Amino acid sequence: MDRIEQTIRRNDEEKQKKDKFKYNFLFILAAALSLFAIYSVTTVFFVLGSQQNSLTVFDVLPLIVSVLGTVFCFLYKDEMLLEYDYIIEDDTLIIAKIKNLKSRKEVINLPVNALKRIEKYNTAKLNQGLKTVNCSLNEDEKKYMLYYEKGEKGIIVFEPNDAFLKLLNKELNK
């Protein structure tokens, strides 16, 4: 069996710039919210240390909101810069999601004999009650649907290049 690997990135420069802007914005927002959280902690300790010794909801609420906002922004920013790796090796199809250009997580790991057929992307065929895994980032005309059956039936939406598609078709026609 041949080995082939393909990495998918956004093709559209505008969308890529928007994703980078969103990433940077969320990073800055997370930093600002964390500074506000530190300020809120000092406010809570000041109120506790003062002679009033009574905290109100309005003393604690900014702390809670800023901590939750910081965590949300910090975790969500990594979803802005995505790539996918498609690999066929040793009769296995592996699709991995790469977040923030560094953390890699396997999304799909299927033996090639579990793959049933491949066809051009068609949104009308996605609502067949099958589990759908979207591993694509670009326009619809470059997408394909790969049907598989491993315990359950499902569809993988992905964007193979010509060499990857040729090898996949060769394996499916065996």
N, C-alpha and C positions, 0 to 999 in steps of 0.2 A: 504494500500500500504506500502510495506517495504521501509526503507530508507537505502541507501548505498552510500558510498563516496569512491573515489579512487583518489590518487595523482600520477601523472606520472612525472618521472624524467628520465634523460638520464641513460641508463643501462651501456653503454660503458664507462669505467673509462678513457680511452685515450681521448675520445671526451669531457668528463667532465673536464679533466685537461686542454685541449685546450681552452675550453670555459672560464675557470677561468683565464687562461693566457691572453686571448684576453681581458677579462674584466679588469684585472689589467693593461695591456698595455695601453688600451684606457683611463683608469683613470689617469695613469701617464702622458700620452700624453696630456690629457686635462689640467692637472695641469701645465705642461711645457708651453703649448700654452697660458694659462692664464697669466703666468709670462711674457711671451714675449709680450702679449697684454698690460700689465701694462708698460713694457719698451717702447713699441710703443707710448702709450699715453704720456709718459714723453717726448719722442722725439718730438712729434707733438707740445706739449706745449713749448718746448725749441725753436723750430723753430718759432713758433708764437711770442714768447717773445723776440727773437733776433731782431737785427736791420734789418735783411733781410725782415722779415714780409711776406714771400711768401712761401706757401706750394706747393709742387709738388706732383704728383701722387705717386712718390717713397717714399714720407714721410708718406702718408696715407695708401698705399696699404698693408704694413705689419700689420698695425692695423686691417684693414678689414679682411685680411686672417686669422690672429690669433684669432680674435673674432669668426668668422664663424667656424674655425677649433675646437675651444674650445666647442662651442655649439653642433656641430655635434658629437664630441667624447663623450661629457657628456651625450647626449641623446641616442646615439647608444650603449653605454656600457651596458645599462640596458637590451638590447635584447640578451645579451650573456648568462645570467643565467635565464632560463625559466623552468617553471613547468606548468602542467595543472591539474585542479581539475575536476573530473566528479562526479556529484551528481544526484541521483534520489530521489526525496522527494515530497510527496503530488501530485502524478501524474504529475510531472514536471521533465524534464531533464535539468540540468544546467551544462554548461561547462565554467570554468573560467580560464583565463590565468594569471599566477603569474609571474611578472617580478622582477628580482633582489631579489627573495625570499621574497619580502615584499608587493609590490603593486599588488592588485588583481582586475581584470576587467572581467566582464561577457562577454563571447563571444557568447554563445548560451543559450537561455532560451525558451524551447519548451514544450508544453503539451505532455504527452506520447501518446495521441491519434493522434497527428500529425505525429508520427513516422510510417513509412510504412513497411520497411524491413531492415534486416541487413545481410551483406555477407562479406566474406573475401575480403581483399584489392586486387584490380586488376587495374593497371594503365590504361589498355585499356578502362575500363568503366568510367574513369574520364572525358573523352572528349565527353560527351553527351549533352553539352550545359547547364548543370545544374550548379548552384552556388555551389562551393566546398569550404568548410571550413576545413582547416587542423589543427587538434588539437592533433598532435602526435609529438614525438621527436625521436623515435627509428626505428629499422629495419622494413622492409615491412612485414615480416612473422608474426608479432604480431599485425598488423593493421587490422581494420575492416572498412567497409563503411556502414554508417547508412543513409538510404534514408528517407527524411521527406517531408511533404507538408503542409506549413502554408502560405497561400497567394501565395507563389512561391515554386517550387520544388527545392530541393537541396540535397547535400551529405555532411555528416560530416565524415571526416577521423579521427579515434581515436584508442586508444589502451586499450580496456577494459581487466580487469583480468577475471578469470573464474567466480567468484561470480557475478561480475557486468554483464557479458554477460548472465549468467543464468537468472538473474532477468529481464534483458532487453528482452530476448527471451520469458520469461513467460508473460510479459506485452504485447508484440507484438502478441502473440498467443491467446489473450483474444477475 
